[in-house]
Each structure stands twice: as C-alpha cells, then as structure tokens.
C-alpha cells in the first residue's frame, strides 16, 4: 500500500519555511487527537432526517467521521444515546487514512469498555494512553497484555468489542496492517518515543530550539490563554516539552506510549523507505477534545482571578461522566463535596518539579467506598454496555473520493464530520454521499496555533465557500449556540444540505469560483508583463505572501 509522507519537504539551509511547512512540522501528518471539543453527533443531525431508503422513522441514522483522528465525539454520542429512552439505530463510519489511527481507536474503545477496570482506573489509563508520550509501567504492561485480545477481535470477531465495531468494510490487507500495528505495541518492540519526539521538536524549532520555552510561553500567552485559560500554563509547557499531558498522582512514566508511533514514507540515502517514528502533533496539545468544555460550571470556577481547576480535571470529569452514563443511563452529577476537591488527581499537574509552590499532597489511602471505584450510588459496579443499535464501521481510505460511485454509500449519510485536515474533500461530488436532507460539520482553524489571525479567518471563510460549492448553506445560528465556558465559539461550522435547493447555490458558487480563477490568471499575466530586473524581487515577495 502506498503511504503518503506526512511531513513537508524541509526548507533549504538558511531558507525560511513556508506557512505550509510550519503547519505540517507542527501538527504532523498522522492525527492522533482532535483540535476542537467533542460533540454529541446526534445533536447535529437535521431534524426529521429520513433513512437512506426513504422516510422510515425507524431507519438507522448514518454518520461519517472523516479523518477526525479522535474517538471522543464517538464516546460522547454513545453516552448521550444511552441516556435517551428511545433512539433510532446509529451507524458511525469512521474513515481514517492511517492504520495506526484506526488501531488506536480500537484500543481506546477496548480500554473504555474493559469490565476489569474500575471507573477511576479506567479514566486514568484512558487519558494516559490518549495523550501521553510516556506511560507508567503498569499501563505499558496493560497495553502489552491487550494486544492478544485485540488481535483476536480483529481476526476472529471475539471479545467485548465484537458487537460494537464492524470491520467488514476493511479489506483483508487493511486488517493485516492494523494487526501488524497491534503487534508493534508489545513491550519487546523497540520504541524510543522521547528521541523521536525530540527530533520532531528540533525540526520544528530549528535554530530556536534552545529558546523553545520562551516560544511556548508566547503561544500560551498570546493564543491559548485567550481561547481557553482552563489549560494551565504549566501543563501546556510540560506537554510541549516532555509530551506528558495527563499526570497520574506524580507517578513516574518510564515506558513509551507505543500507540503513538506510526510509519511515514520518506527518503534516506537516495532510497524511498517507510520510517517508524512519532509523526503526530507537537504544537496543539491533546486537551482540546476533552479538556476545555464540560456541562458542569463548577469546574470553571475562579478564585482570585485564577481557575480553581485545570484542563486535566475537566478531562477526568468528562471521561468519568461518560463511563457513568454508559453504565447507568443517567447523567453524572459531581458531588457537592467535590466542589473544591474532585478526584484523586486533583493536584496532578501542579506538583511538578518545575513548580516553585509547595502544594500539600492529598492522602492516597485506598478505600473500599471510594466513589471513583464504583458506578452508581448503590449496588456496586455496573456493567459498561454500548447503547443498543449503535454500530461503528471502520474504513481506511486515502481520499473520500474512493467512495464515489459505490452503491452502498450513495445518498447514505445524514451527517458528515470533517476535520480541518480533510477540508480538501469539500467538493461538489461529496453531496452524492449525502441524503436529501443532511448536514456537514467542518472543523475550523480557530484554535490552530501555527496560523495567524488573518490565516484563520481566511481558512474559515474558505470553508463556507467550499460548502456552497457542494450545495450547502452555513447555519451561523448553530455555531453561535455552541460556546465554551468563556463564551468563545467552538471551532465548528455547520453546513446544511437540501438537495431540492442545492442547484442554484452550486451554480452561484461556480460563477464566483470562475471569476476568482479569471482574476488570478489576469494577475499572473500582468505580473509577468511587468517583470523587470528591479521588479524581480517584488514578484518573489508576492509568491511568498501567497504561500
């Protein structure tokens, strides 16, 4: 299988990187987590959406998640569906480009639904595997022991995930690729995650590597703090430098997180080869999907102009809350006693070696009645069962265009969730996959650190234009209704598709596109005609600006 290289060609020595190179060097080419808060996907499905075969109210709702690289929205949708008394069946098609990402989805789902884990332990292991470059010894051993179970599920269809995940849409060679990924998670497989990550950091910062703390502080102060101050500055700094996003009671983490490793196509000594390493994000952080938004306002309380809690507490609350909803079918309510202290790891992330403050440690005595070790107020632990009728279908594609013309996927999806790394898929032919009344939710660039304010605005406006080219209309009211705790808009753009009225919208968008291309062609001719020995530098500047 041909795999595209996720990194841009390096700039020549002494040359300044283009914006594209800076972006790719930062977020990487293999997306391991999302860059916007997780959402309940069923809330974005248009009201009265009909089944693929017509107006049957009991027909399944079909949703496509395109290159999201994150399982959080899937888990949130399942948890919310579990709370609904009556709900239509749901088919969630998770389309990814890399087998490593699909393998991680399966692993995180296996952790989430593991009946041998108590909810507190499950929450800790889930977040640890989700966002940390290094793991505790017991977590690494846990992943090692999971490999045999995951391989058995993939090849024989056995295990707790057999009724939840459908792999029949994967070709045999794609299943073999995922199985090979599972086997690279064994502890005897070499994995120097710290060295791989440091190499990525050196490539990203170049000659500014020795001053990276100042650059990280700039990113936090000028952008992250404004967007979501709940992300603590020290947590952001530790992750950017060391790769540790979620601490577990100050435990040491000596083992590599092999689930973050992947292969990339490159060249070495003139030969093309696949090279194993860390090709994921080194700029954004794993906090955006689970750590900046929650339905509990007390998590965002301030005292003396400072947040009492951090993004780690928000993430712990969200994962624990979803576990509670999956097991009980009821919304989790944070106890009043936890208004000040919630969970065993309340001070995690604030007692790091770089912190000058002396924080009083919370006692770690175990208790059989620990509220984080059971689900529900009585009756002990309850089983974690996926909601009836919810099915996850895994697909591995280089481009979504591979689905065009296939009868199985024609007019199938009521909703498409498109990450900002797959926006090139917003083309006219995409509407052949949508039902007559559907919605497209696109991830914007609002929280992307590698882009400046103007670039983000241009990217987001271009999203809306591309949506119109496939016959969609941007619904600003849906976007305005989704805000973070600080009234910042969630970086999602909601495009409504109605096949009956799509024709005029597409025609108007096509005219505007033709006009833009004509203007660009005229500009190119004019620039070529005005080229002189003195104007040569000006043309170079214009090209750099366009890049």
Secondary structure, 3 states (H helix, E strand, C coil): CCCCCCCCCCCCCCCCCCHHHHHHHHHCCCCCCCCCCCCCHHHHCCCCCCECCECCCCCCEEEEEECCCCCHHHHHHHHHHHHCCCCCCEEEEEEECCHHHHHHHHHHHHHHCCCCCCHHHHHHHHHHHHHCCEECHHHHHHHHHHHHHHHHHHHHCCCCCCCCEECCCCCHHHHHHHHHHHHCCCCCCCCCHHHHHHHHHHHHHHHHHHHHHHHHHHHHHHHHHHHCCCCCHHHHHHHHHHCCCCCCCCCCCCEECHHHCEEEEEEECCEEEEEEECCCCCCCCCCCCCCCCCCCHHHHCEECCEECCCHHHHHHHHHHHHHHHHHHCCCCCCCHHHHCCCCCCCCCCCCCCCCCCCCCCCCCCCCCCCHHHCCCCCCCCCCCCCCCCEEEEEEECCCHHHHCCCHHHCCCEEEEEECCCCHHHCCHHHHHHEEEEEEEEEECCCCCCCCCHHHHHHHHHHHHHHHHHCCEEECHHHHHCCECCCCCECCEEEEEEEHHHHHHHHHHHHHHHHHHHHHHHHHHHHHHHCCCCCCHHHHHHHHHHHC
